[in-house]
Amino acid sequence: MRKSLPRVISWCVIGLLTMAVFQFETGGRTPSGVASDATQLLRAQQLLRALYPELRNKNYVMSVEASGAFDMDWTSLPVLSVEIGPAEKGHKEYIADKSGTVRTVQESPVFGAMVALDTYGRVLDLSARARDILSGEKNEGLRKQVDSHRQWTSPQVAAALKDAGAKFGPDNREALIQAIPREALEPFIGQFQVDTVEFRLRHEQPSGSLAELYWEAVAVSQDPGGKPMHWSLLFEPFGGKLTSIIRFHQDR
């Protein structure tokens, strides 16, 4: 027999998301053009749905938490911690067998992200993680393998990537450029051009090199006032999926 614990739900977040529907239909902005908190939550959901369509149509739940300095005046929502999976964060179920023995089952999220938006609802930062759709386990395993063979040359590391099934290794630059999800990104960072694309193999430190094994594309767009905005876009090598967006600090 299966019984669900009472689900702990943040009524604040539910209220904001309910408001977001209304805000979206009415433009979602105050007279000054600043996005409301509800619209920022809606924008975060829209961003993740656009970049990771594999998560859609699976009846997943998106749980959102926000944490920020209590003594600081907030001008927008703090960084959002997002988890997506079969149940909301922290949900547990009790399962009793015929003998009456009860065990606790807790569903794990399939996707997690940290999302930061500015006061206008534009992206500041995104950092995503997922075992399957972002090949998180494969990436971590390969980094450990490369770190355990620090004598490997760059061609040997590239060969290890290929042997592990990475489709976007150091020799697949043009394929990576074609895989950049421009249509999904542009509603959130603006129309952009890609300036540089580089595969990050290792990070040299005094104690030795550490494997990085990701692509970095530096892109440039413009804000509504015509001011340039520079972006660092990071992609994992197995499926070429976007794992990070960072707006340069001078453009914030």
C-alpha positions as CSV (number, residue, x, y, z in Angstrom):
1,M,0.0,0.0,0.0
2,R,1.2,3.4,-0.9
3,K,0.6,6.6,1.0
4,S,1.8,10.0,0.2
5,L,3.0,12.4,2.9
6,P,1.2,15.7,3.0
7,R,2.9,17.7,0.3
8,V,4.7,20.8,1.5
9,I,4.0,23.5,-1.0
10,S,5.3,27.0,-1.1
11,W,2.1,29.1,-1.3
12,C,4.3,32.1,-2.1
13,V,5.6,30.4,-5.2
14,I,2.2,29.2,-6.2
15,G,0.8,32.7,-5.8
16,L,3.5,34.2,-7.9
17,L,3.0,31.6,-10.6
18,T,-0.7,32.3,-10.6
19,M,0.0,36.0,-10.9
20,A,2.4,35.2,-13.7
21,V,-0.3,34.0,-15.9
22,F,-2.2,37.2,-15.5
23,Q,1.0,39.3,-15.8
24,F,1.9,37.4,-19.0
25,E,-1.5,38.1,-20.6
26,T,-1.3,41.8,-19.6
27,G,2.3,42.4,-20.6
28,G,3.9,41.4,-17.3
29,R,5.6,44.8,-16.6
30,T,5.1,47.7,-14.4
31,P,4.7,51.2,-15.9
32,S,8.5,51.7,-15.6
33,G,9.1,48.6,-17.7
34,V,10.6,46.6,-14.8
35,A,9.4,42.9,-14.8
36,S,7.3,41.8,-11.9
37,D,8.5,39.0,-9.6
38,A,5.8,36.8,-11.1
39,T,7.0,37.6,-14.7
40,Q,10.5,36.7,-13.7
41,L,9.3,33.2,-12.5
42,L,7.4,32.8,-15.7
43,R,10.5,33.8,-17.8
44,A,12.6,31.2,-15.9
45,Q,10.1,28.5,-16.8
46,Q,9.9,29.6,-20.4
47,L,13.7,29.6,-20.7
48,L,14.0,26.1,-19.4
49,R,11.2,24.8,-21.6
50,A,12.8,26.4,-24.7
51,L,16.3,25.1,-24.0
52,Y,15.4,21.6,-22.8
53,P,12.3,20.4,-24.7
54,E,13.1,16.8,-23.6
55,L,11.6,17.6,-20.2
56,R,8.2,18.5,-21.6
57,N,5.1,16.3,-21.8
58,K,6.2,14.0,-19.0
59,N,4.0,15.4,-16.2
60,Y,7.0,16.6,-14.3
61,V,6.8,19.1,-11.5
62,M,9.0,22.3,-11.4
63,S,10.0,23.3,-7.9
64,V,11.5,26.7,-7.3
65,E,13.3,28.2,-4.3
66,A,14.8,31.6,-3.9
67,S,17.4,32.7,-1.4
68,G,19.0,36.1,-0.8
69,A,20.5,38.3,1.8
70,F,17.9,39.3,4.4
71,D,19.6,42.7,5.1
72,M,19.9,43.7,1.5
73,D,17.1,45.5,-0.4
74,W,16.1,43.2,-3.3
75,T,15.6,45.0,-6.6
76,S,14.5,41.7,-8.3
77,L,14.1,38.1,-7.3
78,P,17.3,36.5,-6.0
79,V,18.9,33.5,-7.8
80,L,16.3,30.8,-8.4
81,S,17.1,27.2,-7.5
82,V,15.0,25.0,-9.8
83,E,14.4,21.2,-9.7
84,I,12.3,19.3,-12.2
85,G,11.1,15.8,-11.8
86,P,8.3,13.4,-11.0
87,A,7.3,15.1,-7.7
88,E,8.0,18.4,-6.0
89,K,11.2,18.8,-4.0
90,G,11.2,16.9,-0.7
91,H,8.1,14.8,-1.5
92,K,8.2,11.3,0.1
93,E,5.9,8.3,-0.1
94,Y,5.5,5.5,2.4
95,I,5.1,2.0,0.9
96,A,3.9,-0.8,3.2
97,D,4.3,-4.5,2.2
98,K,2.0,-7.3,3.3
99,S,3.9,-7.8,6.5
100,G,3.4,-4.2,7.5
101,T,7.0,-3.2,7.0
102,V,7.1,0.4,5.8
103,R,9.8,1.9,3.6
104,T,10.2,5.5,2.4
105,V,10.6,6.3,-1.3
106,Q,11.7,9.7,-2.4
107,E,11.8,10.6,-6.1
108,S,15.0,12.2,-7.4
109,P,14.8,15.2,-9.7
110,V,15.9,14.6,-13.3
111,F,17.1,18.1,-13.9
112,G,18.4,21.0,-11.8
113,A,19.4,24.6,-12.5
114,M,20.3,27.9,-11.0
115,V,18.7,30.8,-12.8
116,A,19.4,34.5,-12.3
117,L,17.4,37.2,-14.1
118,D,17.8,41.0,-14.1
119,T,15.1,43.5,-13.2
120,Y,13.8,43.4,-16.8
121,G,13.5,39.6,-16.9
122,R,16.6,39.2,-19.0
123,V,19.0,36.3,-18.3
124,L,22.1,37.0,-16.1
125,D,23.2,33.5,-15.4
126,L,22.0,29.9,-16.0
127,S,23.8,26.8,-14.7
128,A,22.1,23.5,-15.5
129,R,22.8,19.9,-14.5
130,A,21.2,16.6,-15.4
131,R,22.3,13.0,-15.5
132,D,20.7,12.0,-18.7
133,I,19.8,14.9,-21.0
134,L,23.0,16.8,-20.2
135,S,25.1,13.6,-19.9
136,G,26.2,14.6,-16.4
137,E,27.3,11.2,-15.3
138,K,29.2,10.6,-18.5
139,N,31.0,13.9,-18.2
140,E,31.9,13.4,-14.6
141,G,33.2,9.9,-15.3
142,L,35.3,11.1,-18.2
143,R,36.8,14.0,-16.3
144,K,37.9,11.6,-13.6
145,Q,39.4,9.3,-16.2
146,V,41.4,12.2,-17.7
147,D,42.5,13.5,-14.3
148,S,43.8,10.0,-13.5
149,H,46.0,10.1,-16.6
150,R,47.6,13.5,-16.4
151,Q,50.4,12.4,-18.7
152,W,48.0,12.1,-21.6
153,T,48.6,14.5,-24.5
154,S,45.8,16.6,-25.9
155,P,45.3,14.2,-28.8
156,Q,45.0,11.3,-26.3
157,V,42.4,13.2,-24.4
158,A,40.5,13.9,-27.6
159,A,40.7,10.2,-28.4
160,A,39.3,9.3,-25.0
161,L,36.4,11.7,-25.6
162,K,35.6,10.0,-29.0
163,D,35.9,6.5,-27.4
164,A,33.5,7.5,-24.7
165,G,30.9,8.5,-27.3
166,A,31.3,12.3,-27.3
167,K,29.8,13.7,-30.6
168,F,31.3,17.1,-30.0
169,G,35.0,16.7,-29.2
170,P,37.7,19.2,-30.0
171,D,37.7,18.2,-33.7
172,N,34.0,18.9,-34.1
173,R,33.9,22.7,-33.9
174,E,31.7,23.3,-36.9
175,A,29.2,20.7,-35.7
176,L,29.0,22.4,-32.3
177,I,28.4,25.8,-34.0
178,Q,25.5,24.3,-35.9
179,A,24.1,22.8,-32.7
180,I,23.9,26.1,-30.9
181,P,20.1,26.5,-30.1
182,R,19.8,30.0,-31.6
183,E,16.0,29.9,-32.0
184,A,15.6,28.9,-28.3
185,L,18.2,31.4,-27.0
186,E,17.4,34.6,-28.9
187,P,14.1,35.4,-27.1
188,F,16.1,35.5,-23.8
189,I,19.4,37.1,-24.8
190,G,18.5,38.8,-28.1
191,Q,19.7,38.2,-31.6
192,F,23.4,37.4,-31.3
193,Q,26.6,36.6,-33.3
194,V,29.2,34.1,-32.2
195,D,32.6,35.7,-31.9
196,T,34.8,32.8,-30.7
197,V,34.3,29.0,-30.1
198,E,36.9,27.1,-28.1
199,F,37.1,23.7,-26.6
200,R,38.3,23.8,-23.0
201,L,40.5,20.7,-22.5
202,R,42.3,21.3,-19.2
203,H,42.9,23.9,-16.6
204,E,46.5,24.1,-15.6
205,Q,47.2,24.6,-11.8
206,P,50.4,24.4,-9.7
207,S,49.3,21.0,-8.5
208,G,48.7,19.7,-12.0
209,S,46.0,20.0,-14.7
210,L,42.3,19.5,-14.2
211,A,40.0,18.2,-16.9
212,E,37.4,20.7,-18.1
213,L,36.1,19.0,-21.3
214,Y,33.5,21.5,-22.5
215,W,33.0,24.0,-25.3
216,E,32.8,27.8,-24.7
217,A,31.2,30.1,-27.3
218,V,31.5,33.8,-26.7
219,A,28.5,35.6,-28.2
220,V,27.4,39.3,-28.5
221,S,23.9,40.7,-28.6
222,Q,22.3,44.1,-27.9
223,D,20.0,45.2,-25.2
224,P,16.8,47.2,-26.2
225,G,18.8,50.4,-26.0
226,G,21.5,49.2,-28.4
227,K,24.1,48.5,-25.7
228,P,26.3,45.5,-26.5
229,M,25.9,42.4,-24.2
230,H,28.5,39.7,-24.2
231,W,27.8,36.1,-23.3
232,S,29.7,33.0,-22.3
233,L,27.8,29.9,-23.5
234,L,29.0,26.5,-22.3
235,F,28.2,23.2,-24.0
236,E,28.9,19.6,-22.9
237,P,30.7,17.4,-25.5
238,F,28.4,14.3,-25.6
239,G,25.2,15.8,-27.0
240,G,26.3,19.4,-27.5
241,K,23.7,20.6,-25.0
242,L,23.9,24.0,-23.4
243,T,24.8,23.8,-19.7
244,S,25.6,27.4,-18.8
245,I,24.9,31.0,-19.8
246,I,26.9,33.8,-18.2
247,R,26.4,37.5,-19.1
248,F,29.7,39.3,-18.8
249,H,29.8,41.4,-15.6
250,Q,30.5,44.7,-17.4
251,D,27.2,44.2,-19.3
252,R,25.0,43.8,-16.2
